Amino acid sequence: MLLFFALGLLVHFVFFASIFDIYFTSPLVHGMTPQFTPLPPPARRLVLFVADGLRADALYELDENGNSRAPFIRNIIMHEGSWGISHTRVPTESRPGHVALIAGFYEDVSAVAKGWKENPVEFDSLFNESKYTWSWGSPDILPMFAKGASGDHVYTYSYDSKRQDFGAQDATKLDTWVFDNVKDFFHHARNNQSLLSKINEEKIVFFLHLLGIDTNGHAHRPSSRDYKDNIKKVDDGVKEIVSMFNHFYGNDGKTTFVFTSDHGMTDWGSHGAGHPSETLTPLVTWGAGIKYPQRLSAQQFDDVFLKEWRLENWKRLDVSQGILPVDYLNNTDLFKAESMFTNAVQILEQFKVKMTQKKEATLPFLFAPFKSLSDSKQIDILRKARSYIKHKKFDEAVSLCKELIHLALKGLSYYHTYDRFFLGIIIAIGFVGWISYASLLIIKSHSNLIRGVSKEVKKPSHLLPCSFVAIGILVAFFLLIQACPWTYYVYCLLPLPIWYAVLREFQVIQDLVASLLTYPLNHFVGYLLVFTLGTEVLVLSFFYRYMLTIGLTAFAAWPFLTQLWTRAKVTSLSWTFFSLLLAVFPLMPVVGRKPDISLVMGAGLLVLLLSLYVVTSLTKRKDSFLKEELLVHLLQVLNTVLSMYVVYSTQSSLLRKQGLPLTNQIISWATLASSLIVPLLSSPALFQRLFSILLSLMSTYLLLSTGYEALFPLVLSCLMFVWINIEQETLQQSGVSCKQKLTSIQFSYNTDITQFRQLCLDDIRRAFFLVFFLVTAFFGTGNIASINSFDLASVYCFLTVFSPFMMGSLMMWKILIPFVLVMCAFEAHFFFLVKDYGSWLDIGTSISHYVIVMSMTIFLVFLNGLAHLLTTKKLRLCGKPKSHLM
């Protein structure tokens, strides 16, 4: 069995890692020939303002008095430059947005493994191609462009990362710091001849990264006065910097200004997904080479923004991040055509390099080229475009270059995903093989489906292993001659031993088919439909949370469709009540969108009332409730009170902009650190240990809550306890187990479980219940698959200074707490169903559950281990162990 578990872990680890070869490989290519426009540029320098986290509507709309929050920028739109909406792409995070703006491509997805901070693959950028670049702003953004630059010509000036504090008194100081340092830089340049000569060169860039708006949006939300006032501060700062530049360079007309944002922000203060409030960002440009405002009587767009912003008479030019916006250029048609031609040739060079790389690594008779852009078509398009430019048909040249860019990008995507179908099929074959092998092993060892079927021991044939060895050699040789990465060998060869193990159980397969054929057809079809429906509900719940409500409502009716209602009315009614109560949560808004600290306080109060009731009940049982255990429970109650105080006082402190109190921070981290240790001090009796785990985890969960989700673990735990009771009733009903009192069941109860009972259909239902509750624990209060579902306010009791990995870890633990509660309840099934009396067939009741759980995923294995630790281990404060009366 241990070998089976080890193999299962290996298979899941390998196939999990395969996603990085299939989807998370770098799309970038190297080795292209640089391409330049032959005509001189209209500007000598670029000033780039990026207001991090600024939504398009927040900048362009008028306030309640009909005035603009950014009067200087609005004046630019109406009198000096061009404007529009820049459409970002997911993930709407700072690094991907800046890479698209400055490097001209959508972020390499493999950067997600490094938290969007490091460069997994070096790339070229505007800064690298400049003569000099000076940048000011966040230490999380600036270094990534300086690190990949060739030479020493990209200079960065960053404030200390501790300034990025969501609980700070005034986040606008981040932007003030940037503006002040830019002014000081130019003041210093007047007295530094070397620096002065550098900033008067051509092809120089000044980059101002402004983080205050993003910080205030996270801390107070975009609808807050802080967010809106920060926009006004930025507008004033931009006005001063522009005036300084014009004065410094003597109004030479050779400076281009660009004001934009990397991403927007949702109403609840998050970003990362594809909501319009996250993907629509402002773009305002003016200065050298930029078109002046164009007055129009009407414009056609699929939205009503122009009317809302009262900009319907000024031409709006929308762009996508990373694509050359020629409509913004105020230059000759020849310059525009040459620029587009250069852009097209640059992308075509990438396409050629990618195609060559794939062609050299593929056998000639297997290589399938991208037919839409053959060599002859490339030559033809380039020849026509050059001819159009020569004959001054500039519009036709631009149109043809756009077509070439479109085809080249499609071709790049084609070759980048060239092996995706092949790898996907291999991984699928491996997973099907593993599922088949795990199922056959369970059926063979723990079911009566093949009982009574003759099992003749046949002499093993050497044909099967020799065949698989031959296939393995052929596969390895095939990969070798194509110079495939070593990971491809793992993905392609691992399924072979798995399927060999499956085919070795051919006799079991025959017996299984023979047994299934004895079942009535209507029963078989009925079970299959129920299984399919249940699986479909689980799958759809990943996309539509209300499917969890439908499933929980069906669960609520389950006792009334069986004999449970007649045998245990109170337990059945409790199951129905808590199932319906839990079904409400998936219908509520995603966590964080409507924070309400009073609901967190209410959840804490309910925990205290429940604790009072439980402790009072247990103290009456003097024979089994020790003073040490009473002390542990009282300490946990006190910890809950402290958590409520920390949540309330932290909220009050942040509203007063006084930051996170140090005392609150210490209490929060101490609570988190003790949450997995204190339960080990409690009694191993089933009810007392589960209650102790709930109290410890709820204290931490309260600290991580901002609204109604604080009630979720409490309702879920109540349902889990009823589940333990109702499953006990089902076992008594089926005659598998004699009913035991919950007070007599010990998590630390040891018994010989080497003899297992056989699986039955109820075990499949129990496994389905487990999986459904786990999915509910994950998605019950929000769609965690979406980045913007994470509310940073959840971690403000622990830290407010921006720290992606620390904050992400805390939010992940918040998600896992309900998960742990479910696993602990399932562990209770394992222990209370084990018996040391009755027939050997009855011994080891829960081992079937354990085998099913261990066959699911790596994650469940580790969570199961954590649940086992929390429920079965016992720490003692002092003294000798005392026995509990049964």
N, C-alpha and C positions, 0 to 999 in steps of 0.2 A: 504493500500500500504506500509506503514511503517513496518507493521508486516511482510509483504512479504520480504522486504529488510533485516530486522533483521534475519529472518529465513534463507535467502540466505547466509548472512555473516556467520551464525553459521554452516551451512552445509559445506561451503567451508573451513572454519577454521578447522573443525573436519577432513574432508577428506584430507586436506593438511597435517595435523599432522600425518595422518595415514602412510605416507611414511616413517616416522621414526620407526614405528613398523614393517613395511614390509621389508624395505631395510637397514635401518640405526641402527639396533640393534648390540650389541657387539658380535662378534663370539668367544670371549674368554670364557674359562671354568676354574673353580677352583676346588680344592679338589683332584688333582692327587697325586699319590705316587711318590716321586722323584726317578729318575733312574740314575745310574752312571756306567761308564765303569769300570770294575774291574782292568784294567791294568793302570800302572802309566803313566802320560802324559809326552811327550818328552820335554816340556818347563816349566820353572818356572814362566815366565812372558810374557805378550803380549804388544806390542807397536802398537797401531792402529792410523794410519794417515787417516783422511777423508778430502779430498780436495773438499769442497762444490762447486757444480756446474761445476766440471771438466768433459768435454767430453772425451770419449775414443780416438777419432781421434786427439784431440788437444794435448794429451800427447804422443801418439805413433808415429804420423807422423813426418817427417823431414821438416825442414824449407826450404826456397827457396835456401839456400846454401848447402843443403844436410846434415845439422847438426841437432841433436836432441835438442829440447827445454829443455829436462830433461836428460842430459847426465848421471847423477848418476843412475836414475831409469832405463835407457836403459842398463847401464852396469850390473845392477842387473839381468835384463831379460836374458842377454847373458851369464852371468858367475856365478850367485849365486842362483837364485830362479826360481819360476814359474810365469806365467802370463796368462792373458786372458781378456775376456770381461764379466763384471757382468751385467746381464739383470735385470733392475728394472721394476717395474710395476706402473701403474697410481694409484693415482695421483703422479706425479714426483715432489714432494715437499720435503723439508728438513726433516721435522719430520717423515713422512712415510718411507723415505729412511733410516734414522738412526734407526728407530724401526726395520726394516727388518734386518739391519746389526747387531744390538746389541741385539735385543730381539728374533730374529729368526722367526718372523711372519710378514705377511703383515698387515699394520696398520688397527686398528679398525676404520671403517668409521665414527662412531659416534663422533670421535675426530674433524671432520670438523666443528661441531657446536661450538667448542671452539677454532677455528682458528689454529688447529694443535699444540697448546701450552700446554694445560692441559691434564691430564690423566683421561678420562671419566670412564675408568675401569682400575684398577691396574693390572699390568702384571709383570711377571718375566723377568729378563734380564741377560746377561753375567755379567754386572757390579754388579748386586745384588748377583750373585752366586760366585763372586770373594772374596778373603780374604780382599783385599783393591783395590780401584780404584781411581786414580787421573786423573782429566780431566781439560783441558784448552780450552777456545774458546768462542763461542757466548753465550750470556745470553738467547737466544731463544731456544737453543738445550740442553745444559748441565743440567738445573734444572729438566727436565722431567724424567731423569733417576735417579737422586738423590732423587727426591720426592717420587718415588715408591719403593725405596730400604728399606729393613728391616734392622734396626740397623743404626749405624753411621760409615759406612766404605766406602762411596762414597763421595769423596771430589771434589769440583768444584772451578775453578778459572776463572772468566769471566771479560772481559772489560766492560766499560760502554756502554749501548745500543746506546748512541749518536755517538759512533765511527762508527756505521754502516751507514755511510753517502754516498749515491751514487754520491754526488757532491763533495766529499772530494778530497784533492790534491793528495793523494796517498793511495789507498785502500789496498795496500800490507802491510801497517803498521799493519793491523789486524793480518796478519800471522806472521809478525816480533814480535809482542807482545807475541804471543803464544810461539814461539821459545825462545825468551829471558826469558820468565817466567819459562819455563821448565829448562833452564840452571841455572837460579837463584835458582830454587827449589832443584836441585841436589847439587849445591854449598852449599846451606844452610844445606842439609842433612848430609854433611860431618862433620858438627859441631854440629849436633843434634842427640844424641845417640838414643833417642826414635824413631825419624823419620827414622834413618838409619836402625834400626832393622826391622821396618815395610816394607821398600822397599826391604829388603832382604828375605822377606817371599816368600812362594810359592803362586800360584794362584793370582797374582796381575796383574793389567791392568793399562796401561798409555794410555790415549785417547787424541789426539791432533786434535781439530776441526779447520780447516783452511777455513775461510770465504772470504778471499780476492779475490779469483778467481771468486766466485759467484757474489760478489759485483761489480767487474770490468766488468763482463759479462753483468750484468743488466745495468750498467751505460754506457758502451762503446761498447758492443756486443762482441761475441767470436772471431770475425775476427780482432778485434782491436789490436794494439801494446800493450796496457795496459794489456789485458787479457793474451796475449802470454808471455809478460815479467813477469807477475805474476807467471806463471808456472815455469819459470826459477828460480825465487826467492824461490818458494816452494821447488823445487828440491835441491837448495843450502842449504835450511834450514833442509830438511830431511837428507841430507848428514852429516851435522854437528851434528844433534841429534843422528843419528845412531853411529857416531864415538864416541860421548860422552857416549852413553850407553855401547858400547863395552869396552871402557876404564874404565868406572865406575865399571862394573861387571867383569873386568879382562878377557874379551873374554872367558867366561865360556861356551859359546855355548848353553845357556839355555834361550835365548831371541828369540821370534818370532816376526817378523815385518810384518805388513799388510798395504799396501797403496792402497786406493780405493776412490770412490766418492759415494755420496748419490744419485745423479741424474746428468744428463747432462744439455744442454741448446740449445735452437733453435738459428738459425742464427740471429734472431732479438732480442735476449737477454731475452727470457722468458722460463718458464718451467711449468710443471703441467699436460701436456697431454702425448700422447703416441707416439710422433714422434721419430724415431730412434736416432736423435741427443739428445733427452732427456732421453731415456731408456738405451742407451749403455754407460756404464761407465767403467773405467779401474780398473783392479785388479792385483796387483803385490805383491807377498809374498816371504819372504826369512827368513832364520834363522832356529831355532830349529824345527825339525819335518816337514820341507818343502822340497819337491823334488828340486833337482838341475836342471838346464836347460837340455832339451832333444833335441838334434839335429835330424832333420828329413829332408828327401829329398823332400817330398811333403805332403800337408795336404788338406783335403776336407772340405770346408765351402761354404755356400750359398752366400757369399759376396766376395769382392775383396780387403778387408782391408789388408790382409797379404802382398800382392804385393805392395800396396800403401805405407805401412809402412816399407817395406823391412824387414819383420820379418817372411818370409815364411819358414825359416829353423829352427825356434825355436818353439817348440810345444806350441800351444795355447789351453788353457783349459777354456772354457766358463762355467759360473755358473749363477744360478738365486739367487737373494738376498734372504737370509733366509733358504737356503737349504745346508746341509753339503756337501762340495766339497771334497770327499774322494780322488779324483784323484790328489789333491795337496799334500797329506800327504806322507812324506818320513818315513815310519815305516813298521813294519812287517805286513804281510797279516792278521795275527791274530788280531793285533790292529785295522786294518781297519774293519774287520768283526765284532769285538766286538763293535766298535764305531757305525757302522750302525745298529747293533742289538739294542743297547741302544736307538738310535734315533728312531727306529721303535716302540719300546715299549713305549717311551715317547708319541709319537703321538697316538698310540693305546689307551693309558690311557685316553687321551683327548676324543677320540671317545667313549669310554665306559661311561665316565661321562656324555657326551652330550646325549647319547642314554638313559641312566638311567633317566636323568632329563625329557626328553620328554615322556618316557614311563610312569613315575609316574603321569604326568599331562594329560594323555590321557586315555579314557575308553578302557579297554582291547580289546573289539571287534572292535574298531576303529583304534587301533594302527597298523601301517604298518612299519615293521622293514626294515632296509637297507639289502636287500637280498644278496648283493655281498660280505658282510662280516659278516656272521652269527657267532654265538659263536663257533660252531664246526670248522668253517674255520679258525677262529683266533687261536684256539688251535693247529690245524693242521699245520698252517704256522710257528708258534713259535716253535713247536716241530721239524719240519723239519729243520728250520734255526739253532737251537741249535745242532741238529744232524750233520749238515754239518760242523759246526765249530769244533765239537768234532772229526770228521773224517778228518779234515784239508781240507775240500772242501770250501775254503774261497770265491772263486769267486761265487760259487753257493749260498753261504750264503748271500753275499752282494746283489746279484740279487734278491733273495727272500725277503730280507728286503726292498729293493726299491719297490717291488710289494706291500708289506704290507703297506708301507708309502703311496703309491698312493691310495690304497683302503681306508685307514683310512682317508685320506684327503677328498676323495669323500664322505665318510660317514659323516664326520663332516659338510661338506657343505649341505648334504641331511637333516640332523637333524636341522641345523641352519635355513634352509629355509622351514622347515616342514609345517609351518602354512601359508606360503606365498600365496599358491594358494587359500586357504580358505579365507584369508583376502582380497585378490584381487577380488574374486567373490563378497564378501559382499560390498566392496567399489564400484564396478561396478554397483551392483544392486541399491545402494544408489544414485549414479550419474544419472543413467537412470531414476530413480524415480523423482529426482529433476528436471531434464530436462523436463520430461513429465509434471510435475506439473506446472513449470514455463510457458511452452508452452500453456497448457490448460488455465491457468489464463489469459495470454495475449490474446489468441483467444477469450475467453469468454467476456473479457472486452473491447477489442479494435479492433475487426474484424467484418466483415459482412459475414463471412463464414457460420455462423449459423443463420443469419437473416432470418426471415420468418418461421423458423422451430418451430413447436409447442413446448412450454415449459410448460408442465403440472407440477404443484407443487405436488409432491408425498409425502406422509407421510413418514418421515424418519424411516428406519428400525433399530432395535437394534442389528440385527444379525451381521452387518459389524463391528461396534466397539467392540462388544463382542468377535468376532473372532480374531481381532488384539490384544486385551488384552490377550486372551488365548495364542496366538502365542508368545507374548512378555514374558509371564510367563514361557513358555516352553524353550525359548531361554535363559533366565536368569538362569533357573535351570540347563540347559545343560552346561553353562559356569561356573556356581558355582561348580559343582561336578568335573570339570576339573581344578579348581584352576587357571583360566585364569586371566591375568592382568585386572585392571579396564578399561583400554582403549578398550579392546575387547568388553566390555559391550556397550560402546558408539558406536563403529563401527557397532555392530550387531543390536542394538535396534533403532538407529536413522533412518534407512530406513523404519521402521514400520509406524511411523506417516506420513512420506512422502508418502508412497504408500497408506495409508488410505486416505490421502487428494486427491490423484489421483483417487482412486476408487469412492470417493464421487462425482467426476465430471463425472460419467459414462454417464449421459445424454448428457453432452457436447461432450464426445467421440463419442457417437452415432450420434449426429448432425453433427460433423465434418466429420465422415465417409460418412454420407449421402450427405453432401455438396461436398465432393471430388469426389464422384461417378457421380456427375452431370457434372464434367469437361470433355471435350473431352480427349480421351486417349492419342492422339498424343501430346496435350499440356502438359498433366501431365507428360508424359515420357520425354518430352523436358526439362521442368523445373527441373525434377529430375536429368537428365544428367548434366545440367549446374551446379546445386547445388553440385553434386558429384565431377565434374571436379574442381570447385572452391575450394572445401574442400581439394581435393587431392593436388592441387597446394600449398595451405597453409601448409599442413603437410610436403610436400617434401621440402618446403623452409627452414624448420628447419635443414635440412641435406644438401641441395644443394642450395647455395645462388642464382645460376643462375635462379632458378625457379621464384624468385622475378622479374628478368628481363623479363621473359616470361609473367608473370602476368601484369606488368606495360606496356609492349608492347600491350597486349590485351586491357588494359585500354585506351591506346592512340587511338585505333581504335573505341572505343565506340561511340563518337559523330557522326561518319560517318555511323553508323549502325542504328541511330535513326534520328528523325527530328530536333535534336539540331543543326546540321550543317546548315540547311536552316534558322533557326531562329537566331542563334548567331554565326556568322562565326569567329569573333575575339576571343570570349571566347573559342570556340571549338579548334581553332588553338593553342591558349595558353595552353589549357589542353593537347593537343597532344605533343606540344613542351616540356613542363616541365615533362610530364610522361616519354617521351623518354630520357630526360636528367637525370632524377632520375634513370632510368633503367640502366644507365652506372655504377653506384656505386657498385651494387652487383657483377659486372664482374671484379672489380679491386681487387688487393691484399688486404688481411686482414690488418687492420690498424696496424701501427707500424713496419711492415716488411721493408718498404721503406720510412723512414722519410724524409720529405722535408719541411724545415721551410719556404721556399719561397712561397709554396702553402698556408700556414697559413697566411702569410703576404698578399698574393693575395686575400684571402677570406675576410680579414679585410678591404682591400681597396674597394672591391665590396660593403661591408656593408656601408662604408663611402659614396660612390657614391650614393647608394640607399637612404641613410639617407638625403643627400643633396637634392636629387630630391624630396623626400617626404616632407621635411620641407619647401622647397621652394613652393611646391604646396599648402600646408596647410596655409602658411602665407598669401597667396592671398585671402583666405576665412576669412577675418577679423571678420566676424560675429560669427564664431564658433571656432576660434583658439585663445585661451587666452594666455596672456604673461606667466602665470604660466606654462601652458602646453608647450609653446615654450622653456622655461627654462629647463623643464624636458627632452625634446628631445635633447637639446644641451648638457646637462649633460651626457646623454647616449652616444652621439657621442664622447664626450671627454673621457668617460670611454672606448669606443672601441679603441680610439687612445692609451690610457694608456695600454690596454691589448696587443696591437700590440708591444708597446715598451717593456713591461715586457717579452713577449715571445722571442723577439729578443735579449734583453740584458741578459736574463737568459741563453739562448743557448750559447751566446758568453762567459759568465762567466764560464759555466760548461766546455766548450771546453778548456778554459785556466786553468781549475782545481782550480778555485777560489771559488767554492761553490755557493750556492744560496744567492744573495744579500738580506739583511734584508728588504730593501725598496720594492723590488719586491715581497717578501713574504707578506708584509703588504698590498700592493695594491691588490694582488691576493685574499687574504682572504676577504678583504673589498668588492671587486667586487662580490665574491660569496655570501657574506652575504646580499648584497643589491639587488641581481638579482631578488628576489621574492618580494621585497618591492617597488622598484622604479616604476614598472609598475602600482602600485596602485595609484600613483600620477598623472597618465596620464588621459586623457579624457576617459569616458566609451563608447564613440562612437566606433562602431565596428572596423573600419579600424585603427583608432589611437591607440586603446588599443592593438590590435593584433600586430601592428608595434612596439609598446613600449615593449611588451613581447619579440618579436624577438630580439630587440636591447639588452635588458638586458641579455637574455640567450645566445646570440651570444658572448657577451663580456666574459662570463664564459667559453663558449665552445672553444673560441680561446685559452684561457689559458690552456685548457686540450687537445689541438690538437698538433699533430706532423707532419701532412701531409695533404693529399687530403681530409680527413674527415671533415676538417674545412669548406669545401664548402657544405657539405651534408645538414645541417639544413637550409641553405639559399635556396637551390633548393627545399627542402621539403616544406618550408614555402610558397614559390611562388606557388607551386602546391596546397597547402592547400587553399590559397586565391582564386585561380582559381576554386577550388572545391566549395567554397561558392557561387561564381557567377554562376557556371554551374548548381548547384542544384536549385538555384533560378529560372533558366530558365526552368528546368524540372517541377517545381511546377506550373509555369505559363502555361506551355504546357498542363499539366494534368487538369488545371482548378481549382486546389486546392487553389491557392493563387494569389492575384494580385501583380504585380511586385512592389517592393519597391527599392528606391535608397539606396545603401550601406551607403551613408553619413547620412541617416536619421535613421539608426538603432542604438539603444543604448543597450549595454549589461545590463545596470541597469534598463531596461524597465520592468515595472511591469504590469501584467495582470492576470485576473482570468483564470486559466487553469483547473478549475474543470470539464469543459466539454471537452471531447477529441474527435477528429475525429477518424474514423476507420482506421485500418491498411490496406495497399495495398502492392502489390508486389514490388513497388519501395522502400518501407521501408526495405525490406529484402536486396535489392541491396545496399542501403546506409549503412546498418549494415555490410555487407560484405566488402564494401569499407573501412569502419572504421577499421575492424579487419585486413585487408590486409595492410593498411597504418601503423598500429601499429606494425605488424610483420616486415614491411620494416624499420620502425624506429629502431627496435631492431637489425636486421640482415643486414641492408643495407651496413654497412661498416665493418662487421666482424661477425664471429660466436662466440657470447658471451657465448655460452654453453661450449666452450672450455676454460680451465683455461689459456692456453698459448696465448690466443688472447689478453690478457691484457698487455699493454705495460707500464711499470713503468715510462718511460720517459714522459708519459702524465701528471703526477702529479708533475713534477719537479719545476713548477712555484709556487707550494704551499709548498712542503717539499721534502727533499732529504734523510732525516734520515729514516731508515727502520721502518715502522709502518704499519703492515698488515691491521688492521681494518680501519685506517684513509685513507690509500692509496686505499683500496678496496671501501670505501665509496665514495671517490672522483671519481673513475673510474665508479662506478655505477651511480653516478649523471650525468656523461658525457653520459652514455647510455640512461638515462631517459630524457635528454633535448629534443631530437627529439620526444620522446613519449609525453612530455608535449605540444609541439607545435601542434601535431596532435589532442590531446584532446581539446586544446583551439579552434582550428578550428571547431571541432565538436560541441563544446559549442556554437560557433557562429551560427551553423545551428539551434540549439535549440532556440536561441533568435531571429534570424531574421525571423524565420518562424512563430513565435507567432504573432497573430493579435488581435486587439480589435474591428474589424469591420467585416461585413459579417455575414453569418449564424453561429449559434452555432456549426455547424458541422466543420466550418473552424477554430474555436478557439482552441488553444493548438496544433498546427501542430507538434511541435517537441516532444511532450510528448511520442509519440510512440518510437522515438529514445531513449528517456531517459529510458523507460521501458526495451528496448532491452539491452541497455548498463548496466543497473543495474542488469540484469540477467546473465551477463557474468562471471565475476570473482571478487574476493575481490580486486585485484589490480586495476582493472578498476574503482571500486567504489571510492577508495582513490584518484586515479589520476583525476577522474572526479571532485572530490571535490576540488583538487588543481587548476584545470583549472577554475572551477567556481569562486574560490577566486580571481585568477589572473585577470579574465575578468570582474567581476561584482562589486568588491569593489573599493571604491574611497577614497584616502587619500588626505588631503589638507595641503599645507605648511602653509598657513595663510589666513586670510580673510574669508568672508562669501561665501557660495556656490552661484554660478552664473548659471543661466539657459542657456541651449543651444537652439539656434533657430533651429527648425526642418525644 
